[in-house]
Amino acid sequence: MRVIVHGGAGGVPDEPEPRQQTVDEAAETGAARETPIDAVEAAIRVMESDPAFNAGVGGAVQSDGRVRTDAGVMTSDRETGAVAGMDGVEHAVSVARVVMEETPHIFVAGDPAVDVAADFGIETDVNLFTPETRERWNDATPPEGTSQDHLAWLDDKFGQSSATASNDADLSDHDTVGAVAFDGRDFAAATSTGGRWFALAGRVGDVPQVGSGFYAAPAGAASATGAGEDIAKTTLTRRAVRHLERGEDAQSAAELAIEEFAELTGSGAGVIVADDEGVGSAYNTEGMQTGVAER
Protein backbone atom coordinates (compact mmCIF):
# COMPACT_ATOMS: atom_id res chain seq x y z
CA MET A 1 0.00 0.00 0.00
CA ARG A 2 1.29 3.43 -0.98
CA VAL A 3 -0.47 6.55 0.32
CA ILE A 4 0.09 10.25 -0.30
CA VAL A 5 -1.87 12.89 1.61
CA HIS A 6 -2.07 16.67 1.59
CA GLY A 7 -3.06 19.16 4.26
CA GLY A 8 -4.13 21.99 1.99
CA ALA A 9 -2.49 24.53 -0.30
CA GLY A 10 -2.16 28.09 0.99
CA GLY A 11 0.22 30.07 3.15
CA VAL A 12 3.05 28.71 5.27
CA PRO A 13 2.01 28.14 8.90
CA ASP A 14 3.97 29.84 11.67
CA GLU A 15 4.52 26.45 13.30
CA PRO A 16 4.50 23.82 10.55
CA GLU A 17 5.84 20.93 12.64
CA PRO A 18 2.62 19.93 14.49
CA ARG A 19 0.65 20.05 11.27
CA GLN A 20 3.29 17.99 9.48
CA GLN A 21 3.12 15.42 12.26
CA THR A 22 -0.62 15.03 11.65
CA VAL A 23 -0.10 14.78 7.90
CA ASP A 24 2.54 12.08 8.40
CA GLU A 25 0.33 10.26 10.89
CA ALA A 26 -2.52 10.34 8.39
CA ALA A 27 -0.34 8.78 5.68
CA GLU A 28 0.94 6.08 8.03
CA THR A 29 -2.58 5.33 9.26
CA GLY A 30 -3.80 4.93 5.71
CA ALA A 31 -0.87 2.76 4.65
CA ALA A 32 -1.70 0.27 7.40
CA ARG A 33 -5.11 -0.48 5.89
CA GLU A 34 -5.97 -3.38 3.60
CA THR A 35 -7.63 -1.68 0.64
CA PRO A 36 -7.19 1.71 -1.08
CA ILE A 37 -10.65 2.92 -0.05
CA ASP A 38 -9.94 1.93 3.55
CA ALA A 39 -6.61 3.74 3.29
CA VAL A 40 -7.93 7.06 2.05
CA GLU A 41 -10.85 7.06 4.50
CA ALA A 42 -8.59 6.32 7.47
CA ALA A 43 -6.06 8.95 6.43
CA ILE A 44 -8.68 11.64 5.95
CA ARG A 45 -10.35 10.90 9.29
CA VAL A 46 -7.09 11.67 11.09
CA MET A 47 -6.97 15.14 9.56
CA GLU A 48 -10.71 15.79 9.96
CA SER A 49 -10.22 15.42 13.72
CA ASP A 50 -7.31 17.90 13.87
CA PRO A 51 -8.56 21.51 14.21
CA ALA A 52 -5.43 22.76 12.45
CA PHE A 53 -7.05 21.79 9.14
CA ASN A 54 -10.14 23.12 7.42
CA ALA A 55 -12.03 19.82 7.43
CA GLY A 56 -14.24 18.40 10.14
CA VAL A 57 -13.43 20.11 13.45
CA GLY A 58 -12.21 23.65 12.82
CA GLY A 59 -13.92 24.02 9.47
CA ALA A 60 -14.76 27.38 7.91
CA VAL A 61 -17.94 29.16 8.97
CA GLN A 62 -20.58 30.11 6.39
CA SER A 63 -22.53 33.36 6.40
CA ASP A 64 -25.31 32.00 8.64
CA GLY A 65 -22.84 30.99 11.34
CA ARG A 66 -22.78 27.27 10.58
CA VAL A 67 -19.89 24.96 9.76
CA ARG A 68 -20.83 22.64 6.90
CA THR A 69 -18.65 19.80 5.67
CA ASP A 70 -18.20 18.30 2.20
CA ALA A 71 -16.30 15.25 0.93
CA GLY A 72 -15.90 12.94 -2.02
CA VAL A 73 -14.40 9.49 -2.61
CA MET A 74 -13.72 7.53 -5.78
CA THR A 75 -12.06 4.27 -6.76
CA SER A 76 -10.35 3.31 -10.00
CA ASP A 77 -13.38 1.33 -11.16
CA ARG A 78 -15.14 4.72 -11.01
CA GLU A 79 -17.32 3.93 -8.03
CA THR A 80 -18.07 7.32 -6.48
CA GLY A 81 -19.68 8.90 -3.45
CA ALA A 82 -19.97 12.53 -2.39
CA VAL A 83 -21.72 14.65 0.23
CA ALA A 84 -22.07 18.37 0.80
CA GLY A 85 -23.55 20.92 3.14
CA MET A 86 -23.60 18.76 6.28
CA ASP A 87 -24.03 20.69 9.51
CA GLY A 88 -22.41 18.99 12.51
CA VAL A 89 -20.72 16.05 10.75
CA GLU A 90 -17.01 15.69 11.53
CA HIS A 91 -16.18 12.71 9.34
CA ALA A 92 -17.62 13.72 5.99
CA VAL A 93 -15.35 11.26 4.20
CA SER A 94 -17.08 8.35 5.90
CA VAL A 95 -20.49 9.60 4.82
CA ALA A 96 -19.25 9.94 1.24
CA ARG A 97 -18.15 6.31 1.40
CA VAL A 98 -21.60 5.29 2.63
CA VAL A 99 -23.17 7.08 -0.33
CA MET A 100 -20.82 5.20 -2.65
CA GLU A 101 -21.34 1.76 -1.14
CA GLU A 102 -24.88 1.81 0.23
CA THR A 103 -26.93 3.97 -2.14
CA PRO A 104 -27.63 3.98 -5.89
CA HIS A 105 -26.48 7.62 -6.02
CA ILE A 106 -23.19 9.46 -6.18
CA PHE A 107 -24.13 12.68 -4.37
CA VAL A 108 -26.36 13.49 -1.38
CA ALA A 109 -26.50 16.97 0.15
CA GLY A 110 -27.75 18.97 3.12
CA ASP A 111 -29.90 17.63 5.94
CA PRO A 112 -30.67 14.36 4.09
CA ALA A 113 -26.94 13.66 3.97
CA VAL A 114 -26.79 14.22 7.73
CA ASP A 115 -29.66 11.75 8.07
CA VAL A 116 -27.70 9.20 6.05
CA ALA A 117 -24.74 9.66 8.37
CA ALA A 118 -26.89 9.09 11.46
CA ASP A 119 -28.61 6.04 9.95
CA PHE A 120 -25.26 4.40 9.26
CA GLY A 121 -23.74 5.09 12.66
CA ILE A 122 -21.60 8.12 11.82
CA GLU A 123 -21.72 10.72 14.58
CA THR A 124 -23.79 13.85 13.94
CA ASP A 125 -24.52 16.99 15.97
CA VAL A 126 -20.81 17.47 16.52
CA ASN A 127 -19.66 20.93 17.58
CA LEU A 128 -17.21 21.73 14.78
CA PHE A 129 -16.23 25.12 16.19
CA THR A 130 -12.93 25.65 17.96
CA PRO A 131 -12.17 28.62 20.25
CA GLU A 132 -10.18 30.14 17.40
CA THR A 133 -12.89 29.79 14.77
CA ARG A 134 -15.53 31.03 17.20
CA GLU A 135 -13.47 34.13 17.95
CA ARG A 136 -12.77 34.79 14.29
CA TRP A 137 -16.46 34.49 13.46
CA ASN A 138 -17.58 36.77 16.28
CA ASP A 139 -14.98 39.37 15.34
CA ALA A 140 -16.29 39.44 11.76
CA THR A 141 -19.59 41.11 12.75
CA PRO A 142 -21.80 38.37 11.24
CA PRO A 143 -24.69 39.47 9.04
CA GLU A 144 -28.42 39.12 9.53
CA GLY A 145 -31.29 39.26 7.06
CA THR A 146 -31.72 37.74 3.62
CA SER A 147 -29.28 36.08 1.25
CA GLN A 148 -28.82 39.44 -0.46
CA ASP A 149 -27.83 40.96 2.87
CA HIS A 150 -25.35 38.14 3.36
CA LEU A 151 -23.93 38.66 -0.13
CA ALA A 152 -23.39 42.34 0.54
CA TRP A 153 -21.56 41.47 3.76
CA LEU A 154 -19.26 38.90 2.19
CA ASP A 155 -18.59 40.88 -0.98
CA ASP A 156 -15.14 42.00 0.18
CA LYS A 157 -14.50 38.96 2.37
CA PHE A 158 -14.98 35.79 0.32
CA GLY A 159 -11.83 34.73 -1.48
CA GLN A 160 -9.74 37.42 0.19
CA SER A 161 -6.11 37.15 -0.80
CA SER A 162 -3.13 36.85 1.49
CA ALA A 163 -2.53 40.54 0.84
CA THR A 164 -5.75 41.42 2.66
CA ALA A 165 -5.94 38.56 5.13
CA SER A 166 -3.74 37.52 7.98
CA ASN A 167 -1.50 34.50 7.44
CA ASP A 168 -3.69 32.35 9.67
CA ALA A 169 -6.84 33.43 7.85
CA ASP A 170 -5.31 32.62 4.49
CA LEU A 171 -4.31 29.19 5.73
CA SER A 172 -7.69 28.29 7.15
CA ASP A 173 -9.34 29.16 3.85
CA HIS A 174 -7.31 26.58 1.95
CA ASP A 175 -6.61 23.69 4.33
CA THR A 176 -8.79 21.15 2.58
CA VAL A 177 -7.37 17.67 3.17
CA GLY A 178 -6.95 14.84 0.70
CA ALA A 179 -5.51 11.38 0.20
CA VAL A 180 -4.70 9.03 -2.67
CA ALA A 181 -3.82 5.34 -2.28
CA PHE A 182 -2.61 2.45 -4.47
CA ASP A 183 -2.24 -1.19 -3.45
CA GLY A 184 -0.52 -2.52 -6.55
CA ARG A 185 -3.81 -3.07 -8.34
CA ASP A 186 -6.43 -0.43 -7.50
CA PHE A 187 -6.48 3.30 -6.77
CA ALA A 188 -8.68 5.41 -4.53
CA ALA A 189 -8.91 9.16 -3.94
CA ALA A 190 -10.67 11.18 -1.25
CA THR A 191 -10.95 14.85 -0.34
CA SER A 192 -12.69 16.55 2.60
CA THR A 193 -13.27 20.17 3.55
CA GLY A 194 -15.09 22.68 5.67
CA GLY A 195 -15.34 25.01 2.68
CA ARG A 196 -14.06 28.58 2.62
CA TRP A 197 -14.46 31.34 5.11
CA PHE A 198 -16.99 34.10 4.46
CA ALA A 199 -18.97 32.09 1.92
CA LEU A 200 -22.70 32.34 1.41
CA ALA A 201 -24.65 29.81 3.46
CA GLY A 202 -25.04 26.70 1.36
CA ARG A 203 -22.01 27.35 -0.83
CA VAL A 204 -20.38 24.18 -2.18
CA GLY A 205 -16.97 24.30 -3.81
CA ASP A 206 -14.89 21.84 -5.77
CA VAL A 207 -14.28 19.20 -3.12
CA PRO A 208 -17.35 16.96 -3.59
CA GLN A 209 -17.46 17.44 -7.35
CA VAL A 210 -16.16 14.47 -9.35
CA GLY A 211 -13.13 15.44 -11.42
CA SER A 212 -12.62 18.68 -9.53
CA GLY A 213 -11.74 17.93 -5.91
CA PHE A 214 -11.09 14.23 -6.47
CA TYR A 215 -10.82 11.68 -9.24
CA ALA A 216 -9.72 8.09 -9.77
CA ALA A 217 -9.38 5.92 -12.87
CA PRO A 218 -7.40 2.83 -13.92
CA ALA A 219 -4.40 5.05 -14.76
CA GLY A 220 -4.23 6.70 -11.35
CA ALA A 221 -5.89 9.10 -8.94
CA ALA A 222 -5.68 12.67 -7.67
CA SER A 223 -6.90 15.00 -4.90
CA ALA A 224 -6.93 18.80 -5.11
CA THR A 225 -6.97 21.77 -2.76
CA GLY A 226 -7.12 25.54 -3.19
CA ALA A 227 -9.48 28.07 -4.76
CA GLY A 228 -12.57 25.89 -5.08
CA GLU A 229 -14.55 27.77 -7.69
CA ASP A 230 -11.57 27.86 -10.04
CA ILE A 231 -10.67 24.22 -9.40
CA ALA A 232 -14.22 23.25 -10.33
CA LYS A 233 -14.20 25.38 -13.48
CA THR A 234 -11.03 23.65 -14.69
CA THR A 235 -11.73 20.11 -13.35
CA LEU A 236 -8.25 19.99 -11.87
CA THR A 237 -8.07 16.36 -10.74
CA ARG A 238 -9.53 15.03 -14.00
CA ARG A 239 -6.94 17.15 -15.78
CA ALA A 240 -4.13 15.57 -13.72
CA VAL A 241 -5.33 12.02 -14.33
CA ARG A 242 -5.74 12.73 -18.02
CA HIS A 243 -2.01 13.45 -18.14
CA LEU A 244 -1.39 10.03 -16.58
CA GLU A 245 -3.56 8.50 -19.29
CA ARG A 246 -1.39 10.22 -21.88
CA GLY A 247 1.75 8.61 -20.48
CA GLU A 248 3.07 11.16 -17.98
CA ASP A 249 4.31 9.98 -14.60
CA ALA A 250 2.67 11.15 -11.37
CA GLN A 251 5.03 14.08 -10.72
CA SER A 252 4.85 15.39 -14.27
CA ALA A 253 1.06 15.02 -14.29
CA ALA A 254 0.78 17.07 -11.10
CA GLU A 255 3.08 19.79 -12.40
CA LEU A 256 1.37 20.04 -15.78
CA ALA A 257 -2.08 20.21 -14.19
CA ILE A 258 -1.06 23.07 -11.89
CA GLU A 259 0.68 24.93 -14.72
CA GLU A 260 -2.48 24.73 -16.81
CA PHE A 261 -4.65 25.71 -13.86
CA ALA A 262 -2.54 28.79 -13.17
CA GLU A 263 -2.59 29.85 -16.81
CA LEU A 264 -6.36 29.46 -17.02
CA THR A 265 -7.34 31.05 -13.72
CA GLY A 266 -4.48 32.95 -12.11
CA SER A 267 -5.56 31.33 -8.83
CA GLY A 268 -3.81 29.17 -6.27
CA ALA A 269 -4.15 25.41 -5.91
CA GLY A 270 -2.32 22.19 -5.23
CA VAL A 271 -2.75 18.58 -6.30
CA ILE A 272 -1.44 15.17 -5.28
CA VAL A 273 -1.30 12.33 -7.79
CA ALA A 274 -0.54 8.61 -7.75
CA ASP A 275 0.13 6.20 -10.58
CA ASP A 276 1.32 2.59 -10.56
CA GLU A 277 4.95 3.65 -10.22
CA GLY A 278 4.84 6.34 -7.56
CA VAL A 279 3.37 9.62 -6.36
CA GLY A 280 3.69 13.29 -7.20
CA SER A 281 2.57 16.69 -5.96
CA ALA A 282 2.58 20.28 -7.16
CA TYR A 283 1.23 23.64 -6.01
CA ASN A 284 1.49 27.31 -6.91
CA THR A 285 0.71 28.73 -3.47
CA GLU A 286 3.23 29.53 -0.75
CA GLY A 287 3.09 26.00 0.58
CA MET A 288 1.34 22.63 0.69
CA GLN A 289 2.25 20.04 3.29
CA THR A 290 2.24 16.44 2.10
CA GLY A 291 3.06 13.06 3.56
CA VAL A 292 3.85 9.70 1.97
CA ALA A 293 3.85 6.25 3.52
CA GLU A 294 4.26 2.70 2.22
CA ARG A 295 4.05 -0.77 3.67
Phi, psi and chi 1 to 4 in degrees:
 res  aa     phi    psi   chi1   chi2   chi3   chi4
   1 MET       -  129.4 -174.8   72.4   70.4      -
   2 ARG  -122.1  129.5 -179.3 -174.0  -59.7  121.9
   3 VAL  -130.1  135.0  177.5      -      -      -
   4 ILE  -123.3  137.0 -179.8  170.8      -      -
   5 VAL  -129.2  157.5  -55.1      -      -      -
   6 HIS  -129.5  154.3   69.8   72.8      -      -
   7 GLY  -113.3   21.3      -      -      -      -
   8 GLY   105.1  144.6      -      -      -      -
   9 ALA  -103.0  130.2      -      -      -      -
  10 GLY   179.1 -136.4      -      -      -      -
  11 GLY   -78.8 -179.5      -      -      -      -
  12 VAL   -99.3  122.0  176.7      -      -      -
  13 PRO   -65.9  151.2   23.5  -33.1      -      -
  14 ASP   -61.8  -36.6  -67.6  -26.2      -      -
  15 GLU  -125.6   86.5  -62.5 -178.4   -0.6      -
  16 PRO   -73.9  -20.8   26.3  -33.8      -      -
  17 GLU   -62.2  -47.1  -69.2   81.2    6.9      -
  18 PRO   -61.7  -38.0  -22.5   33.9      -      -
  19 ARG   -66.6  -40.3  -70.1  163.6   47.6   88.1
  20 GLN   -64.9  -35.9 -173.0   61.6   50.7      -
  21 GLN   -60.7  -41.3  -70.9  176.2    0.0      -
  22 THR   -66.5  -42.4  -60.7      -      -      -
  23 VAL   -59.5  -45.2  168.8      -      -      -
  24 ASP   -65.8  -40.7  -68.4  -21.5      -      -
  25 GLU   -61.6  -40.5  177.5 -171.0   -9.2      -
  26 ALA   -61.0  -45.1      -      -      -      -
  27 ALA   -63.1  -44.1      -      -      -      -
  28 GLU   -64.9  -40.4  -66.1  -73.1  -11.2      -
  29 THR   -62.3  -43.3  -60.7      -      -      -
  30 GLY   -65.3  -41.8      -      -      -      -
  31 ALA   -65.0  -20.7      -      -      -      -
  32 ALA   -80.8   -6.4      -      -      -      -
  33 ARG   -85.6  168.3  -62.4  -58.3 -169.0  -94.9
  34 GLU   -90.1  -28.0  -66.2  -59.1  -42.8      -
  35 THR  -128.8  158.4   67.1      -      -      -
  36 PRO   -59.3  -39.4  -29.1   38.1      -      -
  37 ILE   -68.1  -37.6 -171.8   63.0      -      -
  38 ASP   -61.1  -39.8  -70.5  -20.4      -      -
  39 ALA   -65.0  -47.9      -      -      -      -
  40 VAL   -70.2  -36.6  -65.6      -      -      -
  41 GLU   -63.3  -47.0  179.7 -173.2   13.8      -
  42 ALA   -62.6  -41.6      -      -      -      -
  43 ALA   -63.5  -45.8      -      -      -      -
  44 ILE   -63.6  -40.5  -66.0  -70.0      -      -
  45 ARG   -59.8  -34.8  -74.9  176.2   64.1   98.4
  46 VAL   -59.7  -45.3  170.7      -      -      -
  47 MET   -77.7  -30.1  -66.0 -176.6  -75.0      -
  48 GLU   -62.7  -27.6  -72.7  173.4  -29.1      -
  49 SER   -88.7   -5.2  -66.1      -      -      -
  50 ASP   -99.3  116.7 -172.3  -30.3      -      -
  51 PRO   -66.9   -5.3   23.3  -33.8      -      -
  52 ALA   -72.5  -14.0      -      -      -      -
  53 PHE  -112.8  154.0  -59.2   93.7      -      -
  54 ASN   -90.3   69.4 -179.6   15.1      -      -
  55 ALA  -161.6  136.1      -      -      -      -
  56 GLY    63.2 -129.5      -      -      -      -
  57 VAL   -63.1  131.2  176.5      -      -      -
  58 GLY    89.6   10.5      -      -      -      -
  59 GLY   -66.4  163.4      -      -      -      -
  60 ALA   -65.3  153.6      -      -      -      -
  61 VAL  -103.8  131.7 -173.7      -      -      -
  62 GLN   -86.3  174.3  -64.7 -167.0  -30.0      -
  63 SER   -65.8  -14.1   66.7      -      -      -
  64 ASP   -97.8   10.6   60.7   -7.6      -      -
  65 GLY    83.1   17.6      -      -      -      -
  66 ARG  -114.3  146.6  -62.3 -175.2  179.8 -175.2
  67 VAL   -97.9  118.9  179.0      -      -      -
  68 ARG  -117.8  137.9  -66.2 -180.0  173.6   89.2
  69 THR  -110.3  149.3   55.5      -      -      -
  70 ASP  -132.3  152.6  -48.6  -26.9      -      -
  71 ALA  -162.3  159.9      -      -      -      -
  72 GLY  -146.3  146.9      -      -      -      -
  73 VAL  -134.3  151.2  -61.5      -      -      -
  74 MET  -155.9  144.6 -170.7  172.2 -174.9      -
  75 THR  -114.3  167.8   57.7      -      -      -
  76 SER   -71.6  -10.3   49.4      -      -      -
  77 ASP   -90.3   12.7   58.4   -0.2      -      -
  78 ARG    69.7   19.9  -66.3 -171.1  171.7   84.8
  79 GLU   -70.5  136.2  -69.1  -62.0  -52.5      -
  80 THR  -141.6  144.4  -53.9      -      -      -
  81 GLY  -146.4  141.3      -      -      -      -
  82 ALA  -148.4  151.7      -      -      -      -
  83 VAL  -141.0  155.5  -71.7      -      -      -
  84 ALA  -153.4  154.9      -      -      -      -
  85 GLY    66.4   36.9      -      -      -      -
  86 MET   -95.9  117.8  -63.4 -172.7  -59.9      -
  87 ASP   -85.6  122.8 -172.3    1.4      -      -
  88 GLY    82.3   20.4      -      -      -      -
  89 VAL  -114.5  113.1  177.4      -      -      -
  90 GLU   -73.2  -46.8  177.0  179.9   -8.7      -
  91 HIS  -101.2   72.0  -66.8  -57.5      -      -
  92 ALA   -60.5  -33.4      -      -      -      -
  93 VAL   -61.2  -35.1   67.8      -      -      -
  94 SER   -70.6  -33.9  -64.6      -      -      -
  95 VAL   -69.3  -40.2 -167.3      -      -      -
  96 ALA   -59.5  -39.4      -      -      -      -
  97 ARG   -65.6  -38.6 -177.2  174.6 -179.0  179.2
  98 VAL   -60.3  -44.3  166.2      -      -      -
  99 VAL   -58.5  -41.9  170.8      -      -      -
 100 MET   -65.6  -44.1  179.9 -179.6   75.5      -
 101 GLU   -93.9  -23.5  -64.5 -179.5  -19.8      -
 102 GLU  -116.8   -3.9  -56.2  -67.1  -18.3      -
 103 THR  -127.0  162.7   81.5      -      -      -
 104 PRO   -84.2    8.0   30.7  -35.2      -      -
 105 HIS  -108.7  172.2  -47.0  -56.1      -      -
 106 ILE  -114.4  -11.1   64.5  167.2      -      -
 107 PHE  -149.6  125.5 -155.1  146.7      -      -
 108 VAL  -130.3  138.5 -179.5      -      -      -
 109 ALA  -131.7  158.8      -      -      -      -
 110 GLY    68.7 -151.2      -      -      -      -
 111 ASP   -57.6  -37.7  -69.4  -17.4      -      -
 112 PRO   -60.8  -33.2  -28.2   38.4      -      -
 113 ALA   -67.0  -37.3      -      -      -      -
 114 VAL   -63.6  -39.6  177.3      -      -      -
 115 ASP   -62.3  -40.3  -66.6  -20.5      -      -
 116 VAL   -59.7  -45.8  169.5      -      -      -
 117 ALA   -55.9  -48.9      -      -      -      -
 118 ALA   -63.5  -41.1      -      -      -      -
 119 ASP   -64.4  -28.7  -74.1  -12.7      -      -
 120 PHE  -104.8   21.1  -77.3   86.7      -      -
 121 GLY    79.0   17.2      -      -      -      -
 122 ILE   -94.8  129.8  -61.2  166.1      -      -
 123 GLU   -61.0  136.2 -172.3  176.1    6.3      -
 124 THR  -122.2 -179.9   59.8      -      -      -
 125 ASP    56.9   33.6  -64.3  -39.8      -      -
 126 VAL   -83.7  137.4  179.9      -      -      -
 127 ASN   -78.5  106.1  178.6   10.9      -      -
 128 LEU   -89.8   -2.1  -58.9 -179.7      -      -
 129 PHE   -74.5  149.8  -84.7   89.5      -      -
 130 THR  -116.4  166.4   66.6      -      -      -
 131 PRO   -55.4  -36.4  -28.7   36.7      -      -
 132 GLU   -69.6  -44.7  -68.3   76.6   16.3      -
 133 THR   -70.4  -34.2   55.9      -      -      -
 134 ARG   -63.0  -44.2  176.0   66.1   69.1 -176.1
 135 GLU   -65.2  -43.0  179.9 -179.9    6.8      -
 136 ARG   -62.5  -41.2 -177.1 -179.1  179.6 -168.9
 137 TRP   -65.5  -46.6  174.9 -110.3      -      -
 138 ASN   -63.5  -35.6  -70.1  -22.8      -      -
 139 ASP   -71.8  -14.2  -72.1  -12.6      -      -
 140 ALA   -87.7    6.0      -      -      -      -
 141 THR    48.9   69.7   60.6      -      -      -
 142 PRO   -54.8  149.6  -23.4   34.1      -      -
 143 PRO   -84.0  164.8   33.5  -37.1      -      -
 144 GLU  -125.4  179.5  -63.5  179.6   -4.4      -
 145 GLY    91.2 -152.4      -      -      -      -
 146 THR   -85.6  176.4   66.8      -      -      -
 147 SER   -59.6  -36.0  -66.3      -      -      -
 148 GLN   -65.2  -37.2  -71.6 -169.4   -5.9      -
 149 ASP   -63.0  -42.0  -64.1  -37.7      -      -
 150 HIS   -64.0  -40.9  -73.6 -146.1      -      -
 151 LEU   -63.1  -38.8  -75.7  168.1      -      -
 152 ALA   -64.0  -38.1      -      -      -      -
 153 TRP   -68.6  -39.7  173.2   80.4      -      -
 154 LEU   -91.2    2.6   60.1   84.3      -      -
 155 ASP   -54.9  -41.4 -178.2   57.7      -      -
 156 ASP  -103.7   13.2   63.3  -12.2      -      -
 157 LYS  -113.7  -44.3  -65.8  178.6  173.4   62.6
 158 PHE   -63.9  133.5  177.6   72.7      -      -
 159 GLY    71.2   19.5      -      -      -      -
 160 GLN   -60.2  142.3   58.4 -175.3  -33.2      -
 161 SER   -83.9  169.7   69.2      -      -      -
 162 SER   -64.9  -17.0   56.5      -      -      -
 163 ALA   -73.8  -23.2      -      -      -      -
 164 THR  -113.9   -4.4   57.3      -      -      -
 165 ALA  -118.1  156.9      -      -      -      -
 166 SER   -68.8  163.7   70.8      -      -      -
 167 ASN   -59.0  -43.6 -172.8   49.5      -      -
 168 ASP   -63.3  -40.9  -72.8  -16.4      -      -
 169 ALA   -64.0  -41.6      -      -      -      -
 170 ASP   -63.1  -39.7 -168.9   53.4      -      -
 171 LEU   -62.9  -49.3  -79.4  170.7      -      -
 172 SER   -67.8  -16.1   63.6      -      -      -
 173 ASP   -77.8  -18.9  -84.6  -11.1      -      -
 174 HIS  -121.7    0.8  -64.5   82.2      -      -
 175 ASP   -83.5   42.4  -71.3  -14.2      -      -
 176 THR   -55.2  146.9  -71.1      -      -      -
 177 VAL  -117.0  150.1  -58.7      -      -      -
 178 GLY  -152.0  162.1      -      -      -      -
 179 ALA  -149.8  147.5      -      -      -      -
 180 VAL  -134.4  138.8  178.2      -      -      -
 181 ALA  -136.5  152.7      -      -      -      -
 182 PHE  -145.2  131.3  178.1   60.1      -      -
 183 ASP  -111.1   19.3   67.6   -7.7      -      -
 184 GLY    94.5  -10.4      -      -      -      -
 185 ARG  -136.6  -48.0 -176.1 -179.4   63.2 -177.8
 186 ASP  -121.4  154.8  -60.5  -45.6      -      -
 187 PHE  -113.2  156.8  -65.9   93.8      -      -
 188 ALA  -146.9  149.6      -      -      -      -
 189 ALA  -133.6  147.2      -      -      -      -
 190 ALA  -149.6  145.9      -      -      -      -
 191 THR  -142.3  143.2  -50.8      -      -      -
 192 SER  -141.8  145.8  177.8      -      -      -
 193 THR  -154.7  160.8 -169.1      -      -      -
 194 GLY  -102.3   11.2      -      -      -      -
 195 GLY    88.1 -150.3      -      -      -      -
 196 ARG  -126.8  145.7  -67.7 -173.7   73.3  177.4
 197 TRP   -62.8  149.7  -86.4   86.4      -      -
 198 PHE    57.6   44.9  -54.2  124.0      -      -
 199 ALA  -105.4  152.8      -      -      -      -
 200 LEU   -60.3  139.9 -175.1   67.2      -      -
 201 ALA   -53.2  128.1      -      -      -      -
 202 GLY    94.7   -6.0      -      -      -      -
 203 ARG   -60.8  137.5  175.4  -96.6 -174.6 -174.1
 204 VAL  -126.6  130.3  175.5      -      -      -
 205 GLY   -98.7 -146.4      -      -      -      -
 206 ASP   -76.5  -27.8   66.5  -66.3      -      -
 207 VAL   -52.7  -48.4  164.4      -      -      -
 208 PRO   -88.7    9.4   34.2  -35.2      -      -
 209 GLN   -94.6  122.0  -62.6 -170.8   49.0      -
 210 VAL   -58.4  129.8 -178.9      -      -      -
 211 GLY    87.8   -9.7      -      -      -      -
 212 SER  -106.0  -70.9  -63.3      -      -      -
 213 GLY   -80.8  -22.2      -      -      -      -
 214 PHE  -156.5  153.5   66.5  102.7      -      -
 215 TYR  -167.0  143.7 -166.5   76.3      -      -
 216 ALA  -142.0  146.6      -      -      -      -
 217 ALA  -154.8  172.6      -      -      -      -
 218 PRO   -57.1  -27.1  -29.7   37.7      -      -
 219 ALA   -80.2  -20.5      -      -      -      -
 220 GLY   157.3 -169.4      -      -      -      -
 221 ALA  -149.9  161.2      -      -      -      -
 222 ALA  -151.0  154.0      -      -      -      -
 223 SER  -135.9  139.2  169.2      -      -      -
 224 ALA  -118.4  165.1      -      -      -      -
 225 THR  -155.6  149.0  171.6      -      -      -
 226 GLY   136.6 -145.3      -      -      -      -
 227 ALA   -72.7  101.3      -      -      -      -
 228 GLY   -60.8  -43.4      -      -      -      -
 229 GLU   -61.3  -41.1  -83.9   69.9   14.5      -
 230 ASP   -74.0  -34.9  -68.4  -42.3      -      -
 231 ILE   -61.4  -43.0  -69.8  173.0      -      -
 232 ALA   -65.6  -39.8      -      -      -      -
 233 LYS   -65.6  -25.1  -68.9  172.4 -175.6  176.8
 234 THR  -110.9    4.2   55.2      -      -      -
 235 THR    41.3   66.8   54.7      -      -      -
 236 LEU   -63.2  -44.5  179.5   55.9      -      -
 237 THR   -71.8  -35.6   54.4      -      -      -
 238 ARG   -63.3  -37.7 -179.2   66.0 -174.6   99.4
 239 ARG   -61.2  -44.8 -173.7  176.6  -65.7  -88.5
 240 ALA   -63.9  -44.8      -      -      -      -
 241 VAL   -68.4  -32.3  172.9      -      -      -
 242 ARG   -59.9  -37.1 -173.5  177.2  -65.3  116.2
 243 HIS   -64.9  -36.8  -73.8  -56.4      -      -
 244 LEU   -61.0  -42.9  -63.4  178.4      -      -
 245 GLU   -64.6  -23.4  -66.4  167.7  -16.6      -
 246 ARG   -90.1    2.1  -68.0  170.1  176.4  166.2
 247 GLY   107.3   -1.4      -      -      -      -
 248 GLU   -74.0  152.9  -59.5  -70.8  -14.4      -
 249 ASP   -82.8  175.4   63.1   24.5      -      -
 250 ALA   -61.3  -43.0      -      -      -      -
 251 GLN   -66.8  -44.4 -176.7   59.5   38.3      -
 252 SER   -63.7  -39.6  -64.3      -      -      -
 253 ALA   -62.0  -42.3      -      -      -      -
 254 ALA   -63.3  -45.9      -      -      -      -
 255 GLU   -64.7  -44.0  -68.1  172.7   -4.8      -
 256 LEU   -63.8  -40.6  -73.9  167.6      -      -
 257 ALA   -63.6  -41.4      -      -      -      -
 258 ILE   -71.2  -37.2  -70.4  -61.4      -      -
 259 GLU   -60.1  -45.8  -72.5  174.6    7.6      -
 260 GLU   -65.4  -42.0  -67.9  166.1   -9.7      -
 261 PHE   -58.3  -47.2  171.4   82.5      -      -
 262 ALA   -62.9  -41.1      -      -      -      -
 263 GLU   -64.4  -38.6  -70.2  173.4    1.1      -
 264 LEU   -76.8  -33.5  -70.7  167.4      -      -
 265 THR  -120.0  -29.0   70.1      -      -      -
 266 GLY    72.8   10.1      -      -      -      -
 267 SER   -99.9  177.7  -66.5      -      -      -
 268 GLY  -105.9  139.8      -      -      -      -
 269 ALA  -161.7  169.7      -      -      -      -
 270 GLY  -144.0  159.6      -      -      -      -
 271 VAL  -148.4  142.3   65.7      -      -      -
 272 ILE  -113.1  146.5   56.0  173.1      -      -
 273 VAL  -140.2  144.6 -179.0      -      -      -
 274 ALA  -131.4  140.1      -      -      -      -
 275 ASP  -126.4 -168.9   63.6   10.1      -      -
 276 ASP   -78.3   -3.1   55.9    5.2      -      -
 277 GLU  -107.7  -24.5  -64.1  -66.0  -29.8      -
 278 GLY   176.2 -158.9      -      -      -      -
 279 VAL  -131.4  162.5  -62.8      -      -      -
 280 GLY  -150.4  162.0      -      -      -      -
 281 SER  -152.9  152.3   64.4      -      -      -
 282 ALA  -155.4  152.4      -      -      -      -
 283 TYR  -158.0  157.4   56.5   91.4      -      -
 284 ASN  -122.4   19.6   66.0  -18.1      -      -
 285 THR   -97.4 -174.1   57.3      -      -      -
 286 GLU   -66.1  -32.2  -68.1 -179.7   16.8      -
 287 GLY  -163.3  162.9      -      -      -      -
 288 MET  -157.3  113.7 -178.8  177.6   75.3      -
 289 GLN   -81.4  133.1  -69.0  177.1  -63.5      -
 290 THR  -130.9  160.4   60.0      -      -      -
 291 GLY  -141.4  146.3      -      -      -      -
 292 VAL  -131.7  137.7  179.0      -      -      -
 293 ALA  -143.1  147.9      -      -      -      -
 294 GLU  -136.5  155.0  -62.2 -175.4   37.5      -
 295 ARG  -145.1      -   70.0  158.3  173.7   82.0
